[in-house]
Amino acid sequence: MEGWAELFKHFLASKLSSACLLIASITLCFGQDYAVWIPDLPEGWRWLAFGIMVFTGCQCLWWSISAAGGLVRRAASVAWKAIFPVRIQQLSKYEKYLLGFTSAAGGFLDLRRLEEHRQFERDSNAPDPIAAKVAASNLYKWGLLDCTIMGDFYLTDMGSRFVLKHQEPVKS
């Protein structure tokens, strides 16, 4: 019985295996009506093939609907950001500080370096580590910063344009 449980877990996790199992069960249930070379199922096994077909069909349908929902959510997010871009008034002082610090550091935000800067320079405007992490994640949600696999942040193209648009003019 343990082998059946392991097989069932495998088909719950693997989309390709479930799709192949769905195709095989459809072929076994209805294939002999359309092709003479597909063998008939024994009478005692038809219910099992039909049950497998229904189960894997529902599973594949659920995965397809989830994927379509993810595409719709991403498209809506892109459209929302295009229609309602970020305004400088919406950002907190820490978010503005992080954008300036990141652009001064060549577009990369190292939170450890920010903490060192805060301690050694005695910069009272610099956020503490928790506030910096929250501000960075907010800028990530706005699409101004992006995150690497290691958790470091860097300016996106939109973030670079935003910084250039809102930087203070140089007085000569």
C-alpha positions in Angstrom: 0.0 0.0 0.0 3.0 2.3 0.6 3.9 2.1 -3.1 0.4 3.4 -4.1 0.7 6.3 -1.7 4.1 7.3 -3.1 2.7 7.0 -6.7 -0.3 9.2 -5.7 2.0 11.8 -4.2 4.1 11.9 -7.3 1.1 12.5 -9.5 -0.1 15.3 -7.2 3.2 17.1 -7.6 4.1 16.5 -11.2 2.2 18.3 -13.9 3.8 16.4 -16.8 3.1 13.0 -15.2 -0.5 14.0 -14.5 -1.0 15.2 -18.1 0.6 12.0 -19.5 -1.7 9.9 -17.2 -4.7 11.9 -18.4 -3.9 11.2 -22.0 -3.3 7.5 -21.3 -6.5 7.1 -19.4 -8.5 8.9 -22.1 -6.9 6.7 -24.7 -7.8 3.6 -22.7 -11.3 4.7 -22.0 -12.3 6.0 -25.5 -9.5 5.0 -27.8 -10.9 1.6 -28.9 -13.9 3.4 -30.4 -11.7 5.3 -32.8 -8.6 3.0 -33.4 -8.7 -0.8 -33.8 -5.2 -1.2 -32.6 -6.0 0.1 -29.0 -7.0 -2.9 -26.9 -10.2 -3.1 -25.0 -10.0 -2.7 -21.2 -11.2 -5.7 -19.2 -14.6 -5.1 -17.7 -13.3 -4.9 -14.1 -10.8 -2.2 -14.9 -13.0 0.4 -16.7 -14.0 2.1 -13.5 -10.4 2.6 -12.5 -9.4 4.1 -15.9 -12.4 6.4 -15.8 -11.6 7.5 -12.2 -8.0 8.2 -13.1 -9.2 10.2 -16.1 -11.6 12.3 -14.0 -9.0 12.9 -11.2 -6.2 13.9 -13.5 -8.6 15.9 -15.7 -9.7 18.0 -12.7 -6.1 18.3 -11.6 -4.9 19.6 -15.0 -7.9 21.9 -15.3 -7.1 23.4 -11.8 -3.5 24.0 -12.8 -4.6 25.6 -16.1 -7.0 27.9 -14.3 -4.3 28.8 -11.7 -1.8 29.6 -14.5 -4.4 31.8 -16.3 -5.2 33.6 -13.1 -1.5 34.3 -12.5 -1.2 35.7 -16.1 -4.3 37.9 -15.5 -2.9 39.2 -12.2 0.5 40.0 -13.7 -1.1 41.8 -16.7 -3.4 43.8 -14.3 -0.4 44.7 -12.2 1.5 46.0 -15.3 -1.5 47.9 -16.5 -2.1 49.4 -13.0 1.5 50.6 -12.8 1.3 52.1 -16.3 -1.9 53.9 -15.5 -1.1 55.0 -12.0 2.7 55.6 -11.8 4.5 56.2 -8.5 4.6 59.8 -7.4 7.3 61.3 -5.2 4.6 62.4 -2.7 3.6 58.7 -2.1 7.0 57.7 -0.9 8.1 57.9 2.7 11.3 59.7 3.7 13.1 56.4 4.2 12.0 55.2 0.7 13.3 58.5 -0.8 16.6 58.1 1.2 17.0 54.5 -0.1 16.5 55.6 -3.7 19.1 58.3 -3.3 21.5 56.0 -1.5 21.1 53.3 -4.1 21.6 55.6 -7.0 24.8 57.0 -5.4 26.1 53.4 -4.9 25.8 52.7 -8.6 22.3 51.3 -8.6 22.9 48.5 -6.0 21.6 48.6 -2.4 23.6 46.8 0.2 21.7 47.0 3.5 24.9 46.1 5.4 26.7 49.0 3.8 23.8 51.3 4.6 24.0 50.2 8.3 27.8 50.9 8.3 27.1 54.3 6.7 24.5 55.1 9.3 26.8 54.2 12.2 30.1 55.7 11.0 28.7 58.9 9.4 26.2 59.5 12.2 23.6 60.2 9.5 20.3 60.8 11.3 18.3 60.6 8.1 19.4 57.0 7.4 16.8 54.4 8.4 17.6 51.7 10.9 17.9 48.1 9.5 14.2 47.2 10.0 12.9 50.4 8.5 15.4 50.0 5.6 14.2 46.5 4.9 10.5 47.6 5.0 11.2 50.6 2.7 13.2 48.4 0.3 10.3 45.9 0.1 7.9 48.8 -0.5 10.1 50.0 -3.3 10.2 46.5 -4.7 6.4 46.4 -4.7 6.3 49.7 -6.6 8.7 48.3 -9.2 11.5 50.8 -8.4 13.8 48.2 -6.9 14.3 44.5 -7.9 15.7 41.7 -5.7 18.4 39.2 -6.5 18.4 35.6 -5.4 20.7 36.5 -2.5 18.2 39.2 -1.2 20.2 42.2 -2.4 18.3 45.0 -4.1 19.1 47.0 -7.2 17.5 49.8 -9.2 15.2 48.8 -12.1 15.0 50.8 -15.3 11.8 52.4 -14.0 13.6 53.2 -10.7 16.6 54.8 -12.5 14.2 57.0 -14.6 12.3 57.9 -11.4 15.5 59.0 -9.6 16.7 61.0 -12.6 13.3 62.7 -12.9 13.2 63.7 -9.2 16.8 64.4 -8.4 17.7 67.9 -7.2 19.1 70.1 -9.8 22.9 70.9 -9.5 23.6 74.5 -8.6 26.8 75.9 -10.3 
